[in-house]
Amino acid sequence: MNQNIHDLFNLSGKVAVITGGSGWLGSAMSQALAEAGAHVVILDINNDAITTLIDSFKKEKLSVTGMCIDVMQDKPLRASIDKVAADLDRLDILINCAYAGPIPLLDDVRFEDIDKGLHNGPGAYCIAAQQAAKHMRVVGGGSIINIGSMYGMVTGYPDVYEGLTSPSSIVYQAGKAAIIHMTRYMAVYWAKDNIRVNCISPGPFLQRDIPERMPEFARRIAEKVPMRRYGQSYEMKGVVVFLASAASSFMTGQNIVIDGGWTSW
Ligand SMILES: NC(=O)c1ccc[n+]([C@@H]2O[C@H](COP(=O)([O-])OP(=O)(O)OC[C@H]3O[C@@H](n4cnc5c(N)ncnc54)[C@H](O)[C@@H]3O)[C@@H](O)[C@H]2O)c1
């Protein structure tokens, strides 16, 4: 069977949900899925960011809507996914991206930080995936993409942060490692339902004004990257469309790392 490459990447007629879809990387991925033809529903706790983003996408004639929810709350999270499937008659793609956990120092970390971080990361990803899978089975399958991190694979260099800012926390990194492995678990158990589950692990994509506000930090980060720079948010677009679409139809349980080579040293 031959498949045209344009058809393989085409998401026309598909419905995608993205948690944290109005954030730095989430907005680029929302745009990518919509540009590839999907209707995208952003689930995010930041209502102002959702509204601003949707207004800008409308100008580009992209099909994007949004709902303000807290992914840490079981009922609203499940209900929002059910509502998307009910309103749009299907659900094909879920991107788990929302995260805003605590960043305690190792010497200060408490049980409550760990509970909160793991609830916000792997916990919410798992519940969203479970709820989305119910609707994906109805349409014969789907694609779930978990956003992990290179810090789920390797830990940070303390000297990058020294004297400038708090290091990436143990809670965050434990959660991201869990997300990479949860991806394999989900992929294996849901393969029979034709639900593919993959992970994207970004490296350093410095948010918004960080390079201007913290030039020394940006310099130190870039120095650790073989490509000698940090990522730009649009550099998440290609891989998310690849994993969401039929272009990756025989691929599940994988972790694609986008880090300019950081984890290859
Ligand atoms: N930026 C990077 O360098 C980088 C690197 C590796 C991994 N990541 C991962 O990529 C994802 C996106 O990161 P980002 O840099 O775009 O961050 P961001 O802070 O810009 O985006 C996170 C989004 O999640 C939303 N959110 C947070 N808590 C929520 C909740 N409880 N309910 C609903 N929405 C919530 C926020 O409002 C925000 O829009 C995260 O999972 C992050 O861990 C980012």
The ligand as an SDF file (V2000), in Angstrom:
LIG
                    3D

 44 48  0  0  0  0  0  0  0  0999 V2000
   10.4950   25.1140   28.1080 N   0  0  0  0  0  0  0  0  0  0  0  0
   11.3980   24.1460   28.2250 C   0  0  0  0  0  0  0  0  0  0  0  0
   12.6080   24.3710   28.0930 O   0  0  0  0  0  0  0  0  0  0  0  0
   10.9730   22.7360   28.5140 C   0  0  0  0  0  0  0  0  0  0  0  0
   11.9490   21.7380   28.5280 C   0  0  0  0  0  0  0  0  0  0  0  0
   11.5800   20.4310   28.7900 C   0  0  0  0  0  0  0  0  0  0  0  0
   10.2570   20.1210   29.0140 C   0  0  0  0  0  0  0  0  0  0  0  0
    9.3250   21.0920   28.9900 N   0  0  0  0  0  0  0  0  0  0  0  0
    7.9310   20.6950   29.2460 C   0  0  0  0  0  0  0  0  0  0  0  0
    7.0990   21.2270   28.2440 O   0  0  0  0  0  0  0  0  0  0  0  0
    5.8130   21.5020   28.7910 C   0  0  0  0  0  0  0  0  0  0  0  0
    5.4560   22.9450   28.5070 C   0  0  0  0  0  0  0  0  0  0  0  0
    6.4370   23.7780   29.0890 O   0  0  0  0  0  0  0  0  0  0  0  0
    6.5130   25.3320   28.7490 P   0  0  0  0  0  0  0  0  0  0  0  0
    7.9320   25.7080   28.7770 O   0  0  0  0  0  0  0  0  0  0  0  0
    5.6860   25.6290   27.5490 O   0  0  0  0  0  0  0  0  0  0  0  0
    5.8390   25.9400   30.0660 O   0  0  0  0  0  0  0  0  0  0  0  0
    4.7170   27.0510   30.2110 P   0  0  0  0  0  0  0  0  0  0  0  0
    4.7090   27.4160   31.6640 O   0  0  0  0  0  0  0  0  0  0  0  0
    4.8850   28.1420   29.2330 O   0  0  0  0  0  0  0  0  0  0  0  0
    3.4010   26.2600   29.8530 O   0  0  0  0  0  0  0  0  0  0  0  0
    2.7320   25.4370   30.7480 C   0  0  0  0  0  0  0  0  0  0  0  0
    1.2530   25.6440   30.5240 C   0  0  0  0  0  0  0  0  0  0  0  0
    0.5570   24.7600   31.4140 O   0  0  0  0  0  0  0  0  0  0  0  0
   -0.5000   25.5020   32.0160 C   0  0  0  0  0  0  0  0  0  0  0  0
   -0.8060   24.8860   33.3170 N   0  0  0  0  0  0  0  0  0  0  0  0
    0.0160   24.8100   34.3800 C   0  0  0  0  0  0  0  0  0  0  0  0
   -0.6160   24.1880   35.3880 N   0  0  0  0  0  0  0  0  0  0  0  0
   -1.8480   23.8620   34.9370 C   0  0  0  0  0  0  0  0  0  0  0  0
   -2.9550   23.2140   35.5230 C   0  0  0  0  0  0  0  0  0  0  0  0
   -2.9260   22.7780   36.7980 N   0  0  0  0  0  0  0  0  0  0  0  0
   -4.0720   23.0450   34.7850 N   0  0  0  0  0  0  0  0  0  0  0  0
   -4.1080   23.4770   33.5020 C   0  0  0  0  0  0  0  0  0  0  0  0
   -3.0890   24.1220   32.8900 N   0  0  0  0  0  0  0  0  0  0  0  0
   -1.9760   24.3020   33.6090 C   0  0  0  0  0  0  0  0  0  0  0  0
    0.0370   26.9130   32.1490 C   0  0  0  0  0  0  0  0  0  0  0  0
   -1.0050   27.8640   32.3180 O   0  0  0  0  0  0  0  0  0  0  0  0
    0.8150   27.0710   30.8630 C   0  0  0  0  0  0  0  0  0  0  0  0
    0.0000   27.5740   29.8210 O   0  0  0  0  0  0  0  0  0  0  0  0
    5.8850   21.1550   30.2720 C   0  0  0  0  0  0  0  0  0  0  0  0
    5.3930   19.8500   30.4890 O   0  0  0  0  0  0  0  0  0  0  0  0
    7.3690   21.2370   30.5480 C   0  0  0  0  0  0  0  0  0  0  0  0
    7.7650   20.4450   31.6390 O   0  0  0  0  0  0  0  0  0  0  0  0
    9.6480   22.3910   28.7560 C   0  0  0  0  0  0  0  0  0  0  0  0
  1  2  1  0
  2  3  2  0
  2  4  1  0
  4  5  1  0
  4 44  2  0
  5  6  2  0
  6  7  1  0
  7  8  2  0
  8  9  1  0
  8 44  1  0
  9 10  1  0
  9 42  1  0
 10 11  1  0
 11 12  1  0
 11 40  1  0
 12 13  1  0
 13 14  1  0
 14 15  2  0
 14 16  1  0
 14 17  1  0
 17 18  1  0
 18 19  2  0
 18 20  1  0
 18 21  1  0
 21 22  1  0
 22 23  1  0
 23 24  1  0
 23 38  1  0
 24 25  1  0
 25 26  1  0
 25 36  1  0
 26 27  1  0
 26 35  1  0
 27 28  2  0
 28 29  1  0
 29 30  1  0
 29 35  2  0
 30 31  1  0
 30 32  2  0
 32 33  1  0
 33 34  2  0
 34 35  1  0
 36 37  1  0
 36 38  1  0
 38 39  1  0
 40 41  1  0
 40 42  1  0
 42 43  1  0
M  CHG  2   8   1  16  -1
M  END
$$$$
